[in-house]
Amino acid sequence: MLDLRIPCGLFFLLIGALLCGLGVFSPGSAALTTANVNLYAGAAMLAFGGILLLLARRSRT
């Protein structure tokens, strides 16, 4: 049976990479705040996706 952490982890990695790229290469399109929300939210999503994939890999062995 397929572990749900694998597709969820891949989804969060993909969306996180897109948000990080948007935050780095297009900082002018960010919201009217002092922080680059796209970059920080993308980094958090990348970390969460990586943790999900790590947990899925550890449970298989």
mmCIF file of the N, C-alpha and C atoms, coordinates in Angstrom:
data_MODEL
# 
_entry.id   MODEL 
# 
loop_
_atom_site.group_PDB 
_atom_site.id 
_atom_site.type_symbol 
_atom_site.label_atom_id 
_atom_site.label_alt_id 
_atom_site.label_comp_id 
_atom_site.label_asym_id 
_atom_site.label_entity_id 
_atom_site.label_seq_id 
_atom_site.pdbx_PDB_ins_code 
_atom_site.Cartn_x 
_atom_site.Cartn_y 
_atom_site.Cartn_z 
_atom_site.occupancy 
_atom_site.B_iso_or_equiv 
_atom_site.pdbx_formal_charge 
_atom_site.auth_seq_id 
_atom_site.auth_comp_id 
_atom_site.auth_asym_id 
_atom_site.auth_atom_id 
_atom_site.pdbx_PDB_model_num 
ATOM 1   N N  . MET A 1 1  ? 0.846  -1.182 0.000  1.00 0.00 ? 1  MET A N  1 
ATOM 2   C CA . MET A 1 1  ? 0.000  0.000  0.000  1.00 0.00 ? 1  MET A CA 1 
ATOM 3   C C  . MET A 1 1  ? 0.891  1.246  0.000  1.00 0.00 ? 1  MET A C  1 
ATOM 4   N N  . LEU A 1 2  ? 0.453  2.259  -0.679 1.00 0.00 ? 2  LEU A N  1 
ATOM 5   C CA . LEU A 1 2  ? 1.228  3.483  -0.813 1.00 0.00 ? 2  LEU A CA 1 
ATOM 6   C C  . LEU A 1 2  ? 1.154  4.318  0.468  1.00 0.00 ? 2  LEU A C  1 
ATOM 7   N N  . ASP A 1 3  ? 2.307  4.750  0.928  1.00 0.00 ? 3  ASP A N  1 
ATOM 8   C CA . ASP A 1 3  ? 2.372  5.607  2.102  1.00 0.00 ? 3  ASP A CA 1 
ATOM 9   C C  . ASP A 1 3  ? 1.986  7.033  1.679  1.00 0.00 ? 3  ASP A C  1 
ATOM 10  N N  . LEU A 1 4  ? 1.037  7.628  2.351  1.00 0.00 ? 4  LEU A N  1 
ATOM 11  C CA . LEU A 1 4  ? 0.559  8.960  1.967  1.00 0.00 ? 4  LEU A CA 1 
ATOM 12  C C  . LEU A 1 4  ? 1.586  10.059 2.195  1.00 0.00 ? 4  LEU A C  1 
ATOM 13  N N  . ARG A 1 5  ? 2.619  9.779  2.974  1.00 0.00 ? 5  ARG A N  1 
ATOM 14  C CA . ARG A 1 5  ? 3.647  10.791 3.205  1.00 0.00 ? 5  ARG A CA 1 
ATOM 15  C C  . ARG A 1 5  ? 4.465  11.066 1.958  1.00 0.00 ? 5  ARG A C  1 
ATOM 16  N N  . ILE A 1 6  ? 4.562  10.110 1.050  1.00 0.00 ? 6  ILE A N  1 
ATOM 17  C CA . ILE A 1 6  ? 5.367  10.302 -0.160 1.00 0.00 ? 6  ILE A CA 1 
ATOM 18  C C  . ILE A 1 6  ? 4.724  11.329 -1.097 1.00 0.00 ? 6  ILE A C  1 
ATOM 19  N N  . PRO A 1 7  ? 3.468  11.154 -1.539 1.00 0.00 ? 7  PRO A N  1 
ATOM 20  C CA . PRO A 1 7  ? 2.905  12.175 -2.419 1.00 0.00 ? 7  PRO A CA 1 
ATOM 21  C C  . PRO A 1 7  ? 2.714  13.531 -1.736 1.00 0.00 ? 7  PRO A C  1 
ATOM 22  N N  . CYS A 1 8  ? 2.379  13.517 -0.436 1.00 0.00 ? 8  CYS A N  1 
ATOM 23  C CA . CYS A 1 8  ? 2.236  14.784 0.283  1.00 0.00 ? 8  CYS A CA 1 
ATOM 24  C C  . CYS A 1 8  ? 3.582  15.493 0.386  1.00 0.00 ? 8  CYS A C  1 
ATOM 25  N N  . GLY A 1 9  ? 4.634  14.748 0.671  1.00 0.00 ? 9  GLY A N  1 
ATOM 26  C CA . GLY A 1 9  ? 5.967  15.334 0.744  1.00 0.00 ? 9  GLY A CA 1 
ATOM 27  C C  . GLY A 1 9  ? 6.406  15.904 -0.585 1.00 0.00 ? 9  GLY A C  1 
ATOM 28  N N  . LEU A 1 10 ? 6.135  15.181 -1.667 1.00 0.00 ? 10 LEU A N  1 
ATOM 29  C CA . LEU A 1 10 ? 6.484  15.687 -2.994 1.00 0.00 ? 10 LEU A CA 1 
ATOM 30  C C  . LEU A 1 10 ? 5.687  16.947 -3.344 1.00 0.00 ? 10 LEU A C  1 
ATOM 31  N N  . PHE A 1 11 ? 4.416  16.959 -2.956 1.00 0.00 ? 11 PHE A N  1 
ATOM 32  C CA . PHE A 1 11 ? 3.590  18.139 -3.210 1.00 0.00 ? 11 PHE A CA 1 
ATOM 33  C C  . PHE A 1 11 ? 4.125  19.352 -2.461 1.00 0.00 ? 11 PHE A C  1 
ATOM 34  N N  . PHE A 1 12 ? 4.453  19.185 -1.179 1.00 0.00 ? 12 PHE A N  1 
ATOM 35  C CA . PHE A 1 12 ? 4.973  20.305 -0.411 1.00 0.00 ? 12 PHE A CA 1 
ATOM 36  C C  . PHE A 1 12 ? 6.340  20.752 -0.929 1.00 0.00 ? 12 PHE A C  1 
ATOM 37  N N  . LEU A 1 13 ? 7.167  19.819 -1.387 1.00 0.00 ? 13 LEU A N  1 
ATOM 38  C CA . LEU A 1 13 ? 8.450  20.199 -1.970 1.00 0.00 ? 13 LEU A CA 1 
ATOM 39  C C  . LEU A 1 13 ? 8.257  21.024 -3.243 1.00 0.00 ? 13 LEU A C  1 
ATOM 40  N N  . LEU A 1 14 ? 7.319  20.605 -4.078 1.00 0.00 ? 14 LEU A N  1 
ATOM 41  C CA . LEU A 1 14 ? 7.068  21.322 -5.328 1.00 0.00 ? 14 LEU A CA 1 
ATOM 42  C C  . LEU A 1 14 ? 6.530  22.728 -5.077 1.00 0.00 ? 14 LEU A C  1 
ATOM 43  N N  . ILE A 1 15 ? 5.513  22.837 -4.235 1.00 0.00 ? 15 ILE A N  1 
ATOM 44  C CA . ILE A 1 15 ? 4.924  24.144 -3.947 1.00 0.00 ? 15 ILE A CA 1 
ATOM 45  C C  . ILE A 1 15 ? 5.920  25.028 -3.207 1.00 0.00 ? 15 ILE A C  1 
ATOM 46  N N  . GLY A 1 16 ? 6.691  24.439 -2.298 1.00 0.00 ? 16 GLY A N  1 
ATOM 47  C CA . GLY A 1 16 ? 7.704  25.200 -1.578 1.00 0.00 ? 16 GLY A CA 1 
ATOM 48  C C  . GLY A 1 16 ? 8.791  25.727 -2.499 1.00 0.00 ? 16 GLY A C  1 
ATOM 49  N N  . ALA A 1 17 ? 9.208  24.907 -3.472 1.00 0.00 ? 17 ALA A N  1 
ATOM 50  C CA . ALA A 1 17 ? 10.212 25.357 -4.428 1.00 0.00 ? 17 ALA A CA 1 
ATOM 51  C C  . ALA A 1 17 ? 9.681  26.498 -5.299 1.00 0.00 ? 17 ALA A C  1 
ATOM 52  N N  . LEU A 1 18 ? 8.416  26.390 -5.695 1.00 0.00 ? 18 LEU A N  1 
ATOM 53  C CA . LEU A 1 18 ? 7.810  27.467 -6.485 1.00 0.00 ? 18 LEU A CA 1 
ATOM 54  C C  . LEU A 1 18 ? 7.730  28.770 -5.686 1.00 0.00 ? 18 LEU A C  1 
ATOM 55  N N  . LEU A 1 19 ? 7.324  28.672 -4.434 1.00 0.00 ? 19 LEU A N  1 
ATOM 56  C CA . LEU A 1 19 ? 7.227  29.873 -3.601 1.00 0.00 ? 19 LEU A CA 1 
ATOM 57  C C  . LEU A 1 19 ? 8.599  30.476 -3.314 1.00 0.00 ? 19 LEU A C  1 
ATOM 58  N N  . CYS A 1 20 ? 9.590  29.626 -3.053 1.00 0.00 ? 20 CYS A N  1 
ATOM 59  C CA . CYS A 1 20 ? 10.948 30.138 -2.822 1.00 0.00 ? 20 CYS A CA 1 
ATOM 60  C C  . CYS A 1 20 ? 11.484 30.827 -4.071 1.00 0.00 ? 20 CYS A C  1 
ATOM 61  N N  . GLY A 1 21 ? 11.254 30.218 -5.219 1.00 0.00 ? 21 GLY A N  1 
ATOM 62  C CA . GLY A 1 21 ? 11.687 30.840 -6.468 1.00 0.00 ? 21 GLY A CA 1 
ATOM 63  C C  . GLY A 1 21 ? 11.005 32.171 -6.710 1.00 0.00 ? 21 GLY A C  1 
ATOM 64  N N  . LEU A 1 22 ? 9.730  32.234 -6.422 1.00 0.00 ? 22 LEU A N  1 
ATOM 65  C CA . LEU A 1 22 ? 8.997  33.491 -6.567 1.00 0.00 ? 22 LEU A CA 1 
ATOM 66  C C  . LEU A 1 22 ? 9.511  34.540 -5.586 1.00 0.00 ? 22 LEU A C  1 
ATOM 67  N N  . GLY A 1 23 ? 9.817  34.115 -4.360 1.00 0.00 ? 23 GLY A N  1 
ATOM 68  C CA . GLY A 1 23 ? 10.324 35.052 -3.365 1.00 0.00 ? 23 GLY A CA 1 
ATOM 69  C C  . GLY A 1 23 ? 11.712 35.565 -3.688 1.00 0.00 ? 23 GLY A C  1 
ATOM 70  N N  . VAL A 1 24 ? 12.552 34.728 -4.290 1.00 0.00 ? 24 VAL A N  1 
ATOM 71  C CA . VAL A 1 24 ? 13.926 35.137 -4.606 1.00 0.00 ? 24 VAL A CA 1 
ATOM 72  C C  . VAL A 1 24 ? 13.975 35.973 -5.885 1.00 0.00 ? 24 VAL A C  1 
ATOM 73  N N  . PHE A 1 25 ? 13.307 35.511 -6.938 1.00 0.00 ? 25 PHE A N  1 
ATOM 74  C CA . PHE A 1 25 ? 13.439 36.150 -8.240 1.00 0.00 ? 25 PHE A CA 1 
ATOM 75  C C  . PHE A 1 25 ? 12.432 37.254 -8.516 1.00 0.00 ? 25 PHE A C  1 
ATOM 76  N N  . SER A 1 26 ? 11.398 37.354 -7.711 1.00 0.00 ? 26 SER A N  1 
ATOM 77  C CA . SER A 1 26 ? 10.401 38.400 -7.907 1.00 0.00 ? 26 SER A CA 1 
ATOM 78  C C  . SER A 1 26 ? 9.974  38.981 -6.566 1.00 0.00 ? 26 SER A C  1 
ATOM 79  N N  . PRO A 1 27 ? 10.883 39.627 -5.848 1.00 0.00 ? 27 PRO A N  1 
ATOM 80  C CA . PRO A 1 27 ? 10.509 40.136 -4.522 1.00 0.00 ? 27 PRO A CA 1 
ATOM 81  C C  . PRO A 1 27 ? 9.548  41.309 -4.579 1.00 0.00 ? 27 PRO A C  1 
ATOM 82  N N  . GLY A 1 28 ? 9.415  41.982 -5.715 1.00 0.00 ? 28 GLY A N  1 
ATOM 83  C CA . GLY A 1 28 ? 8.501  43.109 -5.837 1.00 0.00 ? 28 GLY A CA 1 
ATOM 84  C C  . GLY A 1 28 ? 7.045  42.696 -5.870 1.00 0.00 ? 28 GLY A C  1 
ATOM 85  N N  . SER A 1 29 ? 6.779  41.432 -6.168 1.00 0.00 ? 29 SER A N  1 
ATOM 86  C CA . SER A 1 29 ? 5.387  40.980 -6.232 1.00 0.00 ? 29 SER A CA 1 
ATOM 87  C C  . SER A 1 29 ? 4.873  40.509 -4.876 1.00 0.00 ? 29 SER A C  1 
ATOM 88  N N  . ALA A 1 30 ? 5.666  40.669 -3.852 1.00 0.00 ? 30 ALA A N  1 
ATOM 89  C CA . ALA A 1 30 ? 5.257  40.239 -2.516 1.00 0.00 ? 30 ALA A CA 1 
ATOM 90  C C  . ALA A 1 30 ? 4.194  41.187 -1.963 1.00 0.00 ? 30 ALA A C  1 
ATOM 91  N N  . ALA A 1 31 ? 3.559  40.760 -0.898 1.00 0.00 ? 31 ALA A N  1 
ATOM 92  C CA . ALA A 1 31 ? 2.541  41.575 -0.259 1.00 0.00 ? 31 ALA A CA 1 
ATOM 93  C C  . ALA A 1 31 ? 3.180  42.827 0.353  1.00 0.00 ? 31 ALA A C  1 
ATOM 94  N N  . LEU A 1 32 ? 2.362  43.746 0.757  1.00 0.00 ? 32 LEU A N  1 
ATOM 95  C CA . LEU A 1 32 ? 2.856  45.000 1.310  1.00 0.00 ? 32 LEU A CA 1 
ATOM 96  C C  . LEU A 1 32 ? 3.283  44.836 2.768  1.00 0.00 ? 32 LEU A C  1 
ATOM 97  N N  . THR A 1 33 ? 4.278  44.019 2.979  1.00 0.00 ? 33 THR A N  1 
ATOM 98  C CA . THR A 1 33 ? 4.834  43.805 4.304  1.00 0.00 ? 33 THR A CA 1 
ATOM 99  C C  . THR A 1 33 ? 6.333  44.030 4.239  1.00 0.00 ? 33 THR A C  1 
ATOM 100 N N  . THR A 1 34 ? 6.968  44.068 5.382  1.00 0.00 ? 34 THR A N  1 
ATOM 101 C CA . THR A 1 34 ? 8.415  44.242 5.390  1.00 0.00 ? 34 THR A CA 1 
ATOM 102 C C  . THR A 1 34 ? 9.137  42.923 5.164  1.00 0.00 ? 34 THR A C  1 
ATOM 103 N N  . ALA A 1 35 ? 8.465  41.794 5.389  1.00 0.00 ? 35 ALA A N  1 
ATOM 104 C CA . ALA A 1 35 ? 9.071  40.472 5.216  1.00 0.00 ? 35 ALA A CA 1 
ATOM 105 C C  . ALA A 1 35 ? 8.659  39.890 3.864  1.00 0.00 ? 35 ALA A C  1 
ATOM 106 N N  . ASN A 1 36 ? 9.542  39.095 3.288  1.00 0.00 ? 36 ASN A N  1 
ATOM 107 C CA . ASN A 1 36 ? 9.245  38.403 2.044  1.00 0.00 ? 36 ASN A CA 1 
ATOM 108 C C  . ASN A 1 36 ? 8.507  37.108 2.390  1.00 0.00 ? 36 ASN A C  1 
ATOM 109 N N  . VAL A 1 37 ? 7.190  37.185 2.432  1.00 0.00 ? 37 VAL A N  1 
ATOM 110 C CA . VAL A 1 37 ? 6.358  36.080 2.907  1.00 0.00 ? 37 VAL A CA 1 
ATOM 111 C C  . VAL A 1 37 ? 6.488  34.869 1.994  1.00 0.00 ? 37 VAL A C  1 
ATOM 112 N N  . ASN A 1 38 ? 6.598  35.078 0.693  1.00 0.00 ? 38 ASN A N  1 
ATOM 113 C CA . ASN A 1 38 ? 6.728  33.958 -0.237 1.00 0.00 ? 38 ASN A CA 1 
ATOM 114 C C  . ASN A 1 38 ? 7.981  33.145 0.061  1.00 0.00 ? 38 ASN A C  1 
ATOM 115 N N  . LEU A 1 39 ? 9.072  33.823 0.343  1.00 0.00 ? 39 LEU A N  1 
ATOM 116 C CA . LEU A 1 39 ? 10.321 33.131 0.616  1.00 0.00 ? 39 LEU A CA 1 
ATOM 117 C C  . LEU A 1 39 ? 10.239 32.334 1.913  1.00 0.00 ? 39 LEU A C  1 
ATOM 118 N N  . TYR A 1 40 ? 9.704  32.930 2.958  1.00 0.00 ? 40 TYR A N  1 
ATOM 119 C CA . TYR A 1 40 ? 9.631  32.253 4.249  1.00 0.00 ? 40 TYR A CA 1 
ATOM 120 C C  . TYR A 1 40 ? 8.624  31.108 4.238  1.00 0.00 ? 40 TYR A C  1 
ATOM 121 N N  . ALA A 1 41 ? 7.488  31.312 3.620  1.00 0.00 ? 41 ALA A N  1 
ATOM 122 C CA . ALA A 1 41 ? 6.491  30.241 3.536  1.00 0.00 ? 41 ALA A CA 1 
ATOM 123 C C  . ALA A 1 41 ? 7.006  29.101 2.657  1.00 0.00 ? 41 ALA A C  1 
ATOM 124 N N  . GLY A 1 42 ? 7.700  29.438 1.579  1.00 0.00 ? 42 GLY A N  1 
ATOM 125 C CA . GLY A 1 42 ? 8.282  28.411 0.720  1.00 0.00 ? 42 GLY A CA 1 
ATOM 126 C C  . GLY A 1 42 ? 9.349  27.608 1.435  1.00 0.00 ? 42 GLY A C  1 
ATOM 127 N N  . ALA A 1 43 ? 10.172 28.269 2.235  1.00 0.00 ? 43 ALA A N  1 
ATOM 128 C CA . ALA A 1 43 ? 11.202 27.559 2.991  1.00 0.00 ? 43 ALA A CA 1 
ATOM 129 C C  . ALA A 1 43 ? 10.570 26.628 4.024  1.00 0.00 ? 43 ALA A C  1 
ATOM 130 N N  . ALA A 1 44 ? 9.503  27.076 4.662  1.00 0.00 ? 44 ALA A N  1 
ATOM 131 C CA . ALA A 1 44 ? 8.819  26.222 5.629  1.00 0.00 ? 44 ALA A CA 1 
ATOM 132 C C  . ALA A 1 44 ? 8.182  25.019 4.940  1.00 0.00 ? 44 ALA A C  1 
ATOM 133 N N  . MET A 1 45 ? 7.607  25.228 3.757  1.00 0.00 ? 45 MET A N  1 
ATOM 134 C CA . MET A 1 45 ? 7.006  24.116 3.021  1.00 0.00 ? 45 MET A CA 1 
ATOM 135 C C  . MET A 1 45 ? 8.065  23.139 2.534  1.00 0.00 ? 45 MET A C  1 
ATOM 136 N N  . LEU A 1 46 ? 9.216  23.657 2.104  1.00 0.00 ? 46 LEU A N  1 
ATOM 137 C CA . LEU A 1 46 ? 10.313 22.777 1.709  1.00 0.00 ? 46 LEU A CA 1 
ATOM 138 C C  . LEU A 1 46 ? 10.764 21.915 2.879  1.00 0.00 ? 46 LEU A C  1 
ATOM 139 N N  . ALA A 1 47 ? 10.898 22.522 4.039  1.00 0.00 ? 47 ALA A N  1 
ATOM 140 C CA . ALA A 1 47 ? 11.324 21.777 5.221  1.00 0.00 ? 47 ALA A CA 1 
ATOM 141 C C  . ALA A 1 47 ? 10.285 20.719 5.596  1.00 0.00 ? 47 ALA A C  1 
ATOM 142 N N  . PHE A 1 48 ? 9.013  21.085 5.567  1.00 0.00 ? 48 PHE A N  1 
ATOM 143 C CA . PHE A 1 48 ? 7.948  20.141 5.921  1.00 0.00 ? 48 PHE A CA 1 
ATOM 144 C C  . PHE A 1 48 ? 7.898  18.980 4.929  1.00 0.00 ? 48 PHE A C  1 
ATOM 145 N N  . GLY A 1 49 ? 8.022  19.277 3.643  1.00 0.00 ? 49 GLY A N  1 
ATOM 146 C CA . GLY A 1 49 ? 8.031  18.215 2.640  1.00 0.00 ? 49 GLY A CA 1 
ATOM 147 C C  . GLY A 1 49 ? 9.219  17.289 2.798  1.00 0.00 ? 49 GLY A C  1 
ATOM 148 N N  . GLY A 1 50 ? 10.375 17.866 3.127  1.00 0.00 ? 50 GLY A N  1 
ATOM 149 C CA . GLY A 1 50 ? 11.552 17.043 3.356  1.00 0.00 ? 50 GLY A CA 1 
ATOM 150 C C  . GLY A 1 50 ? 11.389 16.149 4.569  1.00 0.00 ? 50 GLY A C  1 
ATOM 151 N N  . ILE A 1 51 ? 10.780 16.662 5.624  1.00 0.00 ? 51 ILE A N  1 
ATOM 152 C CA . ILE A 1 51 ? 10.540 15.858 6.823  1.00 0.00 ? 51 ILE A CA 1 
ATOM 153 C C  . ILE A 1 51 ? 9.572  14.714 6.513  1.00 0.00 ? 51 ILE A C  1 
ATOM 154 N N  . LEU A 1 52 ? 8.529  14.990 5.744  1.00 0.00 ? 52 LEU A N  1 
ATOM 155 C CA . LEU A 1 52 ? 7.586  13.929 5.375  1.00 0.00 ? 52 LEU A CA 1 
ATOM 156 C C  . LEU A 1 52 ? 8.280  12.831 4.573  1.00 0.00 ? 52 LEU A C  1 
ATOM 157 N N  . LEU A 1 53 ? 9.119  13.219 3.621  1.00 0.00 ? 53 LEU A N  1 
ATOM 158 C CA . LEU A 1 53 ? 9.812  12.216 2.823  1.00 0.00 ? 53 LEU A CA 1 
ATOM 159 C C  . LEU A 1 53 ? 10.826 11.441 3.653  1.00 0.00 ? 53 LEU A C  1 
ATOM 160 N N  . LEU A 1 54 ? 11.473 12.123 4.582  1.00 0.00 ? 54 LEU A N  1 
ATOM 161 C CA . LEU A 1 54 ? 12.410 11.444 5.462  1.00 0.00 ? 54 LEU A CA 1 
ATOM 162 C C  . LEU A 1 54 ? 11.695 10.427 6.345  1.00 0.00 ? 54 LEU A C  1 
ATOM 163 N N  . LEU A 1 55 ? 10.556 10.799 6.892  1.00 0.00 ? 55 LEU A N  1 
ATOM 164 C CA . LEU A 1 55 ? 9.786  9.872  7.719  1.00 0.00 ? 55 LEU A CA 1 
ATOM 165 C C  . LEU A 1 55 ? 9.261  8.689  6.900  1.00 0.00 ? 55 LEU A C  1 
ATOM 166 N N  . ALA A 1 56 ? 8.856  8.938  5.669  1.00 0.00 ? 56 ALA A N  1 
ATOM 167 C CA . ALA A 1 56 ? 8.381  7.850  4.814  1.00 0.00 ? 56 ALA A CA 1 
ATOM 168 C C  . ALA A 1 56 ? 9.506  6.891  4.481  1.00 0.00 ? 56 ALA A C  1 
ATOM 169 N N  . ARG A 1 57 ? 10.685 7.431  4.259  1.00 0.00 ? 57 ARG A N  1 
ATOM 170 C CA . ARG A 1 57 ? 11.836 6.585  3.950  1.00 0.00 ? 57 ARG A CA 1 
ATOM 171 C C  . ARG A 1 57 ? 12.255 5.763  5.162  1.00 0.00 ? 57 ARG A C  1 
ATOM 172 N N  . ARG A 1 58 ? 12.220 6.361  6.335  1.00 0.00 ? 58 ARG A N  1 
ATOM 173 C CA . ARG A 1 58 ? 12.616 5.646  7.551  1.00 0.00 ? 58 ARG A CA 1 
ATOM 174 C C  . ARG A 1 58 ? 11.633 4.545  7.912  1.00 0.00 ? 58 ARG A C  1 
ATOM 175 N N  . SER A 1 59 ? 10.352 4.718  7.599  1.00 0.00 ? 59 SER A N  1 
ATOM 176 C CA . SER A 1 59 ? 9.362  3.708  7.955  1.00 0.00 ? 59 SER A CA 1 
ATOM 177 C C  . SER A 1 59 ? 9.430  2.498  7.010  1.00 0.00 ? 59 SER A C  1 
ATOM 178 N N  . ARG A 1 60 ? 9.994  2.674  5.828  1.00 0.00 ? 60 ARG A N  1 
ATOM 179 C CA . ARG A 1 60 ? 10.104 1.569  4.875  1.00 0.00 ? 60 ARG A CA 1 
ATOM 180 C C  . ARG A 1 60 ? 11.200 0.591  5.261  1.00 0.00 ? 60 ARG A C  1 
ATOM 181 N N  . THR A 1 61 ? 12.234 1.079  5.921  1.00 0.00 ? 61 THR A N  1 
ATOM 182 C CA . THR A 1 61 ? 13.358 0.187  6.254  1.00 0.00 ? 61 THR A CA 1 
ATOM 183 C C  . THR A 1 61 ? 13.151 -0.512 7.565  1.00 0.00 ? 61 THR A C  1 
# 
